[in-house]
């Protein structure tokens, strides 16, 4: 497809890389020549320097022949004007806009036809929702949901005391006492889709899929104690913190926000009357201690600087805070993050990228496209959910009889309210939901693409 991306910042740059790797015809518009040069050097893309919302720049980008426009500049207003202008030049165009300001949320939804929006994305809101899920259901580093909440894909780290250390996957059921599937392992920065003879080692990050009830048994079997979060300390008063605090207040959790800018503190106090807003430097050890870091149930570092988030998360972890969550803007440095005690790592642009990639693939393949797509193992593995329809091959045939492409794994099959971890004797029928795991770079547009 021909895709125009307006804005080459964090989200735009990530999408440029992801979608160019999937062989789309990408044109990037940005006002800064340095960003365009870096993108052209890293990816096979065309570049246009100029104002993303101007007719001239959009014409130079070939908007009249484009299939999709993604407006991802740092300004919501520019993104809206860009989509409206582009749609006026090409009425058949699909448009996606990044909208971050909470004040626009309701009117964007009610006026989406006027703004010519096919979809909007809000990376900060998506990050807040993800953090809230981790706080409500602690015990895992990351949680992704399939089959309308009946199946989850979770991340765990194997430390020196873990019962999974030095365990072969063949013997996994004996240890965890429930049927689960380790569908990916991240070891020394490299992702592996393991076979039955794979042995887990200290330091591995494992990605486990199973029905929710099985995961509860897994936690108990491994001696991982979950706790109900009552008090949360959040460092940074940006959009992620606002969205998160708003959601946590509705859940009855006590929220503290530490923010350095006086004017932002006053604004947060007005829009979050039930939260405790503290003006100060979140990296100040004395401030954190005096505000009761030791007594909080969870700590979220969500400032605008990755380095600050890392340092204060490590300090919170050292002080024994039960649950630590770190917001990271540049996941490309994941080999560094992997060896640091940062707790759960949340990357807003990655969450946003997953949503847009799913939309793009659905455009390519209107029937049979993935219902859900998650990027796991630092972006090296994808987990996708497909609906089995009348065009799906090999319905009713046992999986052990099928020849799948290399590095492709059928992880779970959901039929109605029942979810089954896939085995050689499993089969899928029309109407089932199938979860597939594959190494990134092996693009699976529809379920039939998994067969060799």
N, C-alpha and C positions, 0 to 999 in steps of 0.2 A: 504494500500500500504506500501511497504518497502521504507523508505526515509532515506537517509544519509545527515546529516547537518554538514558541515565543518565550525567550528568557532562558539563559544558560547557567543559572545559579545551581543551588544544591539539587533541587527537584528536576529542573530542566536538564542539567548535566547528567544526572543518573538515568533519566529516560532516554536521552540521546544515546548513551552507551548501550542500555538494555535493548532498545528497539532497533538500533543499527546492527546489533549482533543477530537479530532475528531477520535480517536481510530486508528491512523496510527502506524505502527511499526517503531519507530524512533531510530536511532543510531547517537549519537553526537560525533564528533571528535574535540579535542582541546588539545593544548600543556600544559594547566594549569589545574592541578588536582583540584584546588579550584572551578573553574567554573564547572567542571564535577560533583563534589560532590554536589554542589548546585542544578544542573539540575536534578540529580538522586533523590535528596531528594524531589524536588518540583514536578517532573513529572515521569511517568512510561516510562523511556527510558534506552537504553543501552549506555555505554560510552566507548570511546577508547582514550587513551592519546597518543599523538604523533603529528608528522608533517602531516597536512591535505593533502599535495600534494605528500606524499611518498606512494609508492606501498604497503609497509608493513602495514601502518596504514589503507589504503583503503581496503586491503584484510581482516584485522582484523574486519573492520566495515561491512564486507559482501557485498562489492560493486558488486561482480559478480551476486548476486541475487537481487540487489536493482532495484527499478523502477525509482527513482529520486534522484539526488544529488543537494543539495543547497550549494553553496560555498559562505560563508558570513564572511570570515575573514576580518581583517582590511587592508590587502594588496591586491590590485587588481591583482598584478602579481601572487601571491600565488593562488588566486581564479581561474585565467585563467589556470595555470599549473594543478591545482586540477581537473578542468573539463576535460582538455585534457587527463590527465593520467587515470582518472576514465572511460572516454569513450573508451579509448584503452583497458581497462580491461573488459568492458561490452558495446559493440557497440549498444545495444538496450536501453541504459540508457538515460533518459531525464536529462538535466543539466541546472541549473540556477546559474548565477554568479552575485555577487554584484560588479559593476564597478563604481568607484567614480571619477576618474581622467578625467577631460574634454579633455585632450590630447589623450585619447584612444577612444573617442566617435565614430569618423568616421571610424577608422580602425576596431573597434570591429564589427560594422555593416557590413562592406564590407568583413570581414574575419571570420564571425561567424561560417561558416562551418569548416574552418581550426581549429578554437579554440573549435569546437564541442559544441557550445552553442545552447540550445533550446530557452533561453531567458536571457536577462540581466536586472538588476534592479539598479536604482540609487536613493537611498532614499533622498539625498540632492537635486537632480534635481526635484524629485516629490514634495518635500516641497516647492521649489522655484516656481513651477508652481501653486501650491495651494495658496501660498501667493500672487502671481500675480493676480490670479482670484479674491481674496478678495479685492485687491487694485483697480482693474478695476471696480468692482461692489460692492461698499461699502454698509453698512447697516445691514449686517448679521455677526454673529460670525464665521460661517462656511458655505460652499456651496459645495454640491455634485451634480453631473449632471447625468441625465438619458435620455434615448430616444434621443440620439444624440443632447443633448442640449435643448430639448423642455420642459423637466420637471426637476425641481431642488428640492433637499431636503436641507433645510436651518435650521440654529440654531439661536435662539433668547433667550435672558435672560429677564425675567419679573422683572422689578425694581418697586420701590414704586410709580412711576408716570405712569407706563404703563396702557394703556386702557384695557389690557387683565387681569389685576389684579382682582381676585375674580369673573371672568367670567366663567360660565358653558359652556362646549363644545357645548351643545345644542343651546346656544345663540351666538355662535362664528360668524356666518354669519352676524348677525346684526351689530357687532362691526367692522369687517374687510371689509365688503361690497364686498367680493369676495369669490369664492368657493375654500377653502383650507382645508387641513386635518392635524391635529396635530396627528402624528403617534406615537410619544414617548415623554415622559416627564421625566426629571431627577430631582428628589426632594430629598434633603438631602443625595445625593450620591447614591440613588437607582433609577433604571429605571422602568418606568411603561408604558405599552401600554394601553392608557386610553379609557374608554367607554364614552358614551354621557353624563352621569351625573357627569363626572369628573370636578372639579372646580379648575381653575388655581390660584396659590398663588404667592406672592412676593418671589423672589429667585429661582423660577422654571427655568430650562433651557428646552425650548420646541423645538421640531424638526418638522418642517412643510414641507409638500410636496405639490406642485402645479405647474401648467404651469407657465412659467416665467411672462407672462402678469398679472396673478393673484397675483403673489408675488409683483409686482410693485404697484398694488392697495393696497395690504396689508401694505406696507411701508407708503404710503400716508395716509391711514386710521389711522395708529397708530401714525402718526406725526413724523416718523423717517426721518430726513432730510439726504439725500445722497449728497455727494459732490464729485466733480471731483478731483482726486489726481494729483497734479502737482509736489510736492516736497516730497521726501521720505528720512528719515534718518535711516540708517542701522547700528546697533552696532555689531561688529564682522566681521572679514574678511575671514571667512572660506568658504568652497565650496557652502553652501546655499547662502551666500551673493553674491558670484561671479555669480552663475547661475541667481539669482534674478536680480542683477544689469544689467546683460547682456540683460535680457528680458525687463526690465523697460526702458532701454535706447532706445530700438527699438520702445517703445510706446511713446517716447517723454517726459518721466518724468525726472525731475532733481533728481540725486542720490548722497547722501553723505554716505561714509562708514568710520566708526571710528574703527581703529585697533591698538592694542598696540605694535605689533612686527614690528620693522623698516624694516626688510628684506621682510616681507609679504606686507607691505605698498608699497615698491618699485615695487614688482611684480604686485600688483593690479593696480598700476598707469600705468604700461606697457600694461597690457591686458585689462584695462578698461579706455582708454584715455579720455572718456567723463564724467566719474564720478569724484567727488571730494573725494580724499582719505586723511583722517586726522589721523595722528599718535597720539595716546593717550589712556588713560584709559576710557573706555565707562561708567564705574560706577562713574566717577568724575562729580559731579553736576555742578561745575563751567565750565568744558569743554562743557558739553551738552548745558548749557545756552548760552555760548559764541558762539557756532556754530549754534545757532538759533533754538533750540528745540521748542520754543513757536510758531515759524512761519512755521513749517512743517505741511504738510497735513496728513502724516502718519509716524509712528515710528515702526521699526521692530527690536526686540532684538534677535540676532542670534549668540551670543557668544557660546563657547563650554561648559559653565557652567550654569546649570538650575537656580541656586540660583542668579547669576548675572543677568540673563535674567529677572527673576521675579522682582528683586528690581528696575531695570531701567525701566521696563514696568510700574510698579506701579507709579514711579516718572513721567513718560511721561503722564500717565493717570491723575495724580494729576495736571499737568500743563495744562490740557485741550486739549491735542493733539486729533484731531477728530477720528483718527483710530489707534489703538495699536494692534500689532501682536507679540506674544511671541512664540519662538521655545522652545520646551521642549523635552528632550531626554528620561525621565523616566515618562511615563504617569501613572505608577502604583500609584503614589502619588496624583492621581486626586482629592481625597477628600480634599486635601490641596489647590490645584489649584482652585477648585470650589468656594472657599469663597474669593478669592483674585481678585482685579480688573486688570486682565491681558489682557483684550480684547480677541481677537481670539487666541486660543492655537493650534499650529501646531506641530505634532509629526512625524518626518521623518520615524522612524521605524514602526509606525502604518500604514502609507501610503504604505510603502514597503510590510508589512505583508499582507495587503488587496490584493495587486497584486498577490503575490505568492499563497495565499490561493485560489484565483479564478482559477489560473492555475492548482493547485492540484485537485480541485473539477472537473475541466473540464477533467483532465486525467482519473479520476474515472468514469466519465459519459460523454463519448465523444459526445453524442447527448442529448440536453435538459439541459445542465449545465448553470449556471447563466452567463449572459453576463457581468453583472456588480455586484460588491459586495462592500459595504461600511460598515465599523464598526462605529457606532455612540453611543452617550450617554456613553462616556468613556468606550467603548468596550462591553457594556452590551446588546446592540441591534445591529442586522444586517439588512441592507436594501439591497435587491437583485432584479435584473431585469432579467426576463425570457422571451424567445420567445415562444409563443404558437404554437405548431406543431400538426401534425396529431395524435400523441400519447397522447396528453393532454386530461385528463378526463373533463367531464362536460362543454364542449364548448356549448355556446348558452344558458346555464341555468342561471337564476338570482342568484346573490350571496346570497340573503337571503334564497335560497333553499338549499344552500350547507352547509355541516358540515365541518368546518375547525378545525385543531388542536388548542389546547389552546395556547394563546399568539402568534397567527399568524394573521396578518392583511393584506388584499389586499388593497393597498393604491391608486393605479392609474392604469389605462388602457390606452394605447396609440394605436391608429389605424390610420395608415398613418401619416398625419400632425396634427391630432387632439388628444389632451390628455384630459382624463376625470378623475376627482376625483371619486373613486369608491363609490358607494352607494348600497343599497340592491337591486335596480332594474338593476344594471349594470351586464353585462355579457361579456365574452371574446370569440373571434373567432380565428381560425387559422390565423397566421400572425401578431396578436396583440403582443405588449410588455406589460408585467404585472409586476408592482413593488410590492414586498412583504416585509413586515416588521415582524421580529420575534425576540424574546429574544435569546441572545447568549446561546449556549449550545443545542439549538434545531436545529440540522443540517438539512438544506434543500438543497439537492443535485440537485433536479429537481422540476419543478412546481407541479407535481403530489404528491410530498411529503407533501404539505400543507393540503391535505385532510385527515380527520380523518377516 
